[in-house]
Amino acid sequence: MVAGLAAMVGCHSKPSGSASATATKQYPVRGTVMGVDTKGNDVSFTNEDIPGFMTPMTMNYAVTDPAALSELHPGDKIAATLLVDEDAAGAENLRLKDIVVVGEANINIKPTVQYHLPAAGDEVPSFKLLNQSGRAIDLKQYRGKVVALTFIYTRCPLADYCPRMSHNFAQIDKALAADPALYAKTHLLSVSFDPTYDTPKVLKSYGEAYTGRYVKETFQHWEFAVPPAAELPKVEQWFDVGVTPGENGTLQHSLSTVVIGRDGKVVAFWPTNDWSPAEVLAKIKAAAA
């Protein structure tokens, strides 16, 4: 459930709009299955070192043959071919094909930490955060509004992960702004899990770029925030965000996007990157009606 690449994949921000050639590359890979999502047709997988591309890490992969998922279990050792689309901006659309189980799981292994899987109707705890303006905020203060919340960290190098979440939220923010009445009933919140680097100053600069309003941004509708280090594990576990340190300042992480109703309860939850702005926007509109 956690993601990250070696330093050869550069961290990049908003695309310039210029087209660049995309090439699909293949890498032989071996590693351990961490989890299987047959509904989402993906597998959480910890790879062994892939020379010249990726150090050992854990992340979610799509699979080219969803039927293969029925044969996989957490702890299984597998061999596969990793397909990666690469261009000047970085690597994206990572997926596995030709999956072969080379070692079966030890069914007695149990996780040391149980992560909560947000479900519709769950009441969201009143976690405290520090926003881009250096102001302490609490999730409870947004009661009465529909909140869309996603997780990012500003140095994320994977185009399909944090940058994609932020681009999607930018589209949602723009769509909501087109309806003043709906805009007033809603709020967006991008939460970092990197309190050491993502200071208010860094979050402010990052947020200004993604909203497109730069120094004119007031952050009245879309905020960028981070939990205190002591609070972070509780936030990660409740929202099902797995995070571990990688190399060169990167973080291996999973994804989590949630729509929270005006009553402070979960309306919808997406644990991957395969949601569209239109899909989340529809949930927001329904909850705000």
C-alpha positions as CSV (number, residue, x, y, z in Angstrom):
1,M,0.0,0.0,0.0
2,V,3.0,2.3,0.1
3,A,4.7,4.0,-2.8
4,G,8.0,5.6,-3.8
5,L,10.7,5.6,-6.5
6,A,14.5,5.9,-6.4
7,A,16.1,9.3,-7.1
8,M,16.2,8.7,-10.8
9,V,12.6,9.7,-10.9
10,G,12.6,13.4,-10.5
11,C,9.9,15.2,-8.4
12,H,8.0,17.5,-10.7
13,S,5.0,19.8,-10.3
14,K,2.4,21.0,-12.6
15,P,2.9,20.1,-16.3
16,S,3.9,22.9,-18.6
17,G,1.5,21.7,-21.2
18,S,4.2,20.7,-23.7
19,A,3.8,17.3,-25.2
20,S,6.5,14.7,-24.6
21,A,7.0,11.2,-26.0
22,T,6.0,8.3,-23.7
23,A,7.7,4.9,-23.8
24,T,6.6,1.7,-22.1
25,K,9.5,-0.1,-20.5
26,Q,9.6,-3.5,-19.0
27,Y,11.4,-4.7,-15.9
28,P,11.6,-8.2,-14.4
29,V,10.6,-8.0,-10.8
30,R,10.3,-10.2,-7.7
31,G,8.9,-9.5,-4.3
32,T,6.2,-10.1,-1.7
33,V,2.4,-9.5,-1.9
34,M,1.2,-7.3,0.9
35,G,-2.5,-7.1,0.0
36,V,-5.0,-7.9,-2.8
37,D,-7.9,-5.8,-4.0
38,T,-10.0,-7.9,-6.4
39,K,-12.6,-5.1,-6.7
40,G,-10.0,-2.5,-7.7
41,N,-8.0,-5.0,-9.7
42,D,-4.8,-4.2,-8.0
43,V,-2.2,-5.7,-5.7
44,S,-0.1,-4.1,-2.9
45,F,3.4,-5.4,-3.5
46,T,6.9,-5.0,-2.0
47,N,9.5,-5.4,-4.7
48,E,13.1,-6.4,-4.5
49,D,15.7,-4.0,-5.9
50,I,15.2,-3.2,-9.6
51,P,18.6,-2.1,-10.8
52,G,18.6,1.3,-12.6
53,F,15.0,1.9,-11.7
54,M,13.6,1.3,-8.3
55,T,14.9,0.4,-4.8
56,P,12.9,-2.0,-2.6
57,M,9.5,-0.4,-1.7
58,T,5.8,-1.1,-1.4
59,M,3.1,0.3,-3.6
60,N,-0.2,-0.5,-5.3
61,Y,0.0,-1.9,-8.8
62,A,-2.7,-2.5,-11.4
63,V,-2.5,-6.0,-13.0
64,T,-3.0,-6.7,-16.7
65,D,-4.8,-9.9,-15.9
66,P,-7.3,-9.4,-13.0
67,A,-7.9,-13.2,-12.9
68,A,-4.4,-13.6,-11.5
69,L,-5.5,-11.9,-8.3
70,S,-7.6,-14.8,-7.2
71,E,-4.4,-16.8,-6.8
72,L,-2.6,-14.3,-4.7
73,H,-2.5,-13.9,-0.9
74,P,-0.7,-11.6,1.5
75,G,2.8,-12.9,2.1
76,D,3.1,-14.8,-1.3
77,K,6.4,-14.4,-3.1
78,I,5.9,-13.6,-6.8
79,A,7.8,-13.0,-10.0
80,A,6.3,-10.7,-12.7
81,T,7.0,-8.2,-15.4
82,L,6.7,-4.6,-14.4
83,L,5.4,-2.3,-17.2
84,V,6.1,1.4,-16.8
85,D,5.1,4.4,-19.0
86,E,8.0,6.9,-18.9
87,D,8.4,10.4,-20.3
88,A,10.3,13.5,-19.5
89,A,8.0,14.2,-16.5
90,G,8.6,10.9,-14.8
91,A,7.2,7.4,-14.5
92,E,3.5,6.5,-14.3
93,N,0.9,3.8,-15.0
94,L,2.9,1.1,-13.3
95,R,1.3,-2.4,-13.7
96,L,2.2,-6.0,-13.4
97,K,1.8,-8.8,-16.0
98,D,2.9,-12.5,-16.2
99,I,2.5,-12.9,-12.4
100,V,3.9,-16.2,-11.1
101,V,3.7,-17.4,-7.4
102,V,7.2,-18.6,-6.5
103,G,6.6,-19.0,-2.7
104,E,3.3,-19.4,-0.7
105,A,2.5,-17.2,2.3
106,N,3.0,-18.1,5.9
107,I,-0.7,-17.9,7.1
108,N,0.5,-17.4,10.7
109,I,1.9,-13.9,9.9
110,K,-0.2,-11.1,11.3
111,P,0.2,-7.4,10.9
112,T,1.5,-5.4,13.9
113,V,-0.8,-2.4,13.3
114,Q,-4.4,-2.6,12.2
115,Y,-5.3,0.2,9.9
116,H,-8.9,1.5,9.8
117,L,-10.7,1.3,6.5
118,P,-13.0,4.4,6.2
119,A,-16.6,3.3,5.4
120,A,-19.7,5.3,4.8
121,G,-21.2,6.4,8.1
122,D,-18.0,6.3,10.1
123,E,-17.6,9.5,12.2
124,V,-14.3,11.2,11.5
125,P,-12.3,11.9,14.7
126,S,-11.4,15.5,15.5
127,F,-7.8,15.4,14.4
128,K,-5.8,18.6,14.8
129,L,-3.6,19.9,11.9
130,L,-1.4,22.9,11.1
131,N,-2.4,24.7,7.9
132,Q,-0.4,26.6,5.2
133,S,-0.8,29.8,7.2
134,G,0.6,28.4,10.4
135,R,-2.9,28.3,12.0
136,A,-4.0,25.3,14.0
137,I,-7.2,23.7,12.6
138,D,-9.4,20.8,13.7
139,L,-11.4,18.6,11.4
140,K,-14.4,19.2,13.7
141,Q,-14.5,22.9,12.8
142,Y,-15.8,22.0,9.3
143,R,-19.0,20.4,10.5
144,G,-21.8,21.9,8.5
145,K,-19.8,21.7,5.3
146,V,-19.1,18.9,2.9
147,V,-15.3,18.2,3.0
148,A,-13.2,16.5,0.4
149,L,-9.9,15.4,1.9
150,T,-6.9,13.8,0.3
151,F,-3.4,12.9,1.3
152,I,-0.2,14.2,-0.4
153,Y,3.4,15.2,0.3
154,T,4.9,18.0,-1.6
155,R,8.1,16.1,-2.8
156,C,6.3,13.1,-4.2
157,P,8.0,12.1,-7.4
158,L,5.2,9.9,-8.8
159,A,3.0,11.6,-11.4
160,D,0.2,9.1,-10.7
161,Y,0.2,9.7,-7.0
162,C,0.4,13.0,-5.1
163,P,0.6,15.3,-8.2
164,R,-2.4,13.5,-9.6
165,M,-4.4,14.0,-6.4
166,S,-3.5,17.7,-6.4
167,H,-4.4,18.2,-10.1
168,N,-7.7,16.4,-9.5
169,F,-8.5,18.6,-6.5
170,A,-7.7,21.7,-8.6
171,Q,-10.3,20.6,-11.1
172,I,-12.8,20.0,-8.3
173,D,-12.1,23.3,-6.7
174,K,-12.6,25.1,-10.1
175,A,-15.9,23.2,-10.7
176,L,-17.2,24.1,-7.2
177,A,-16.2,27.8,-7.7
178,A,-18.5,28.0,-10.7
179,D,-21.5,27.5,-8.4
180,P,-21.3,30.1,-5.5
181,A,-24.0,28.5,-3.5
182,L,-22.3,25.0,-3.6
183,Y,-18.9,26.6,-3.1
184,A,-20.1,28.1,0.2
185,K,-21.3,24.6,1.4
186,T,-18.0,22.8,0.7
187,H,-14.4,22.7,1.7
188,L,-11.3,21.0,0.3
189,L,-8.4,19.8,2.4
190,S,-5.0,18.4,1.2
191,V,-3.2,16.7,4.1
192,S,0.5,16.1,4.1
193,F,2.1,13.2,6.0
194,D,5.6,14.8,5.9
195,P,5.6,17.2,8.9
196,T,9.4,17.5,8.8
197,Y,9.6,19.0,5.3
198,D,6.1,20.2,4.6
199,T,6.1,23.3,6.8
200,P,3.4,26.0,6.5
201,K,5.7,27.9,4.2
202,V,6.3,24.9,1.9
203,L,2.6,24.0,1.9
204,K,1.6,27.6,1.1
205,S,3.9,27.7,-2.0
206,Y,2.7,24.2,-3.1
207,G,-0.9,25.2,-2.7
208,E,-0.5,28.5,-4.5
209,A,0.9,26.7,-7.5
210,Y,-1.9,24.1,-7.7
211,T,-4.8,26.5,-7.2
212,G,-3.3,28.6,-9.9
213,R,-3.8,31.9,-8.0
214,Y,-0.3,32.0,-6.6
215,V,0.2,35.0,-4.2
216,K,-3.4,36.0,-4.6
217,E,-4.6,32.7,-3.1
218,T,-6.5,33.2,0.2
219,F,-7.0,29.4,1.0
220,Q,-10.5,30.1,2.2
221,H,-11.9,27.1,0.3
222,W,-8.9,24.8,-0.3
223,E,-6.5,24.4,2.5
224,F,-3.2,22.5,2.8
225,A,-2.3,21.2,6.2
226,V,-0.2,18.7,8.1
227,P,-0.7,16.9,11.4
228,P,1.9,17.3,14.2
229,A,4.4,14.5,14.2
230,A,2.9,13.1,17.4
231,E,-0.6,13.0,15.9
232,L,0.5,11.7,12.5
233,P,0.3,7.9,13.2
234,K,-3.3,8.2,14.4
235,V,-4.3,10.2,11.3
236,E,-2.5,7.7,9.0
237,Q,-4.1,4.7,10.6
238,W,-7.6,6.1,10.7
239,F,-7.5,7.1,7.0
240,D,-5.7,4.0,5.9
241,V,-2.5,5.8,4.8
242,G,0.6,3.6,5.0
243,V,3.9,5.6,5.0
244,T,7.5,4.5,5.4
245,P,10.7,6.4,4.7
246,G,12.4,5.8,1.3
247,E,15.8,7.0,0.0
248,N,16.8,10.6,-0.7
249,G,14.0,12.1,1.3
250,T,11.2,10.2,-0.5
251,L,8.3,8.5,1.3
252,Q,6.8,5.3,0.3
253,H,3.0,5.7,0.7
254,S,-0.5,4.6,-0.2
255,L,-3.3,6.9,-1.1
256,S,-6.5,7.9,0.6
257,T,-9.3,10.3,-0.5
258,V,-12.5,10.8,1.5
259,V,-15.7,12.9,1.2
260,I,-17.0,13.8,4.6
261,G,-20.6,14.9,5.0
262,R,-21.9,17.9,6.9
263,D,-22.5,15.7,9.9
264,G,-18.8,14.8,10.1
265,K,-19.3,11.2,8.8
266,V,-17.7,9.5,5.8
267,V,-19.7,9.7,2.6
268,A,-17.3,7.9,0.3
269,F,-13.7,6.6,0.4
270,W,-11.2,5.9,-2.4
271,P,-8.0,4.0,-1.4
272,T,-6.3,4.3,-4.8
273,N,-5.7,6.9,-7.6
274,D,-8.4,5.5,-10.0
275,W,-11.1,8.0,-9.2
276,S,-12.0,11.0,-11.4
277,P,-12.8,14.6,-10.4
278,A,-16.3,14.1,-11.8
279,E,-16.8,11.0,-9.6
280,V,-15.8,12.9,-6.4
281,L,-17.7,16.0,-7.4
282,A,-20.9,14.0,-7.8
283,K,-20.5,12.7,-4.2
284,I,-19.8,16.2,-2.9
285,K,-22.9,17.6,-4.7
286,A,-25.2,14.8,-3.4
287,A,-23.9,15.3,0.2
288,A,-24.4,19.1,0.0
289,A,-27.9,18.9,-1.5
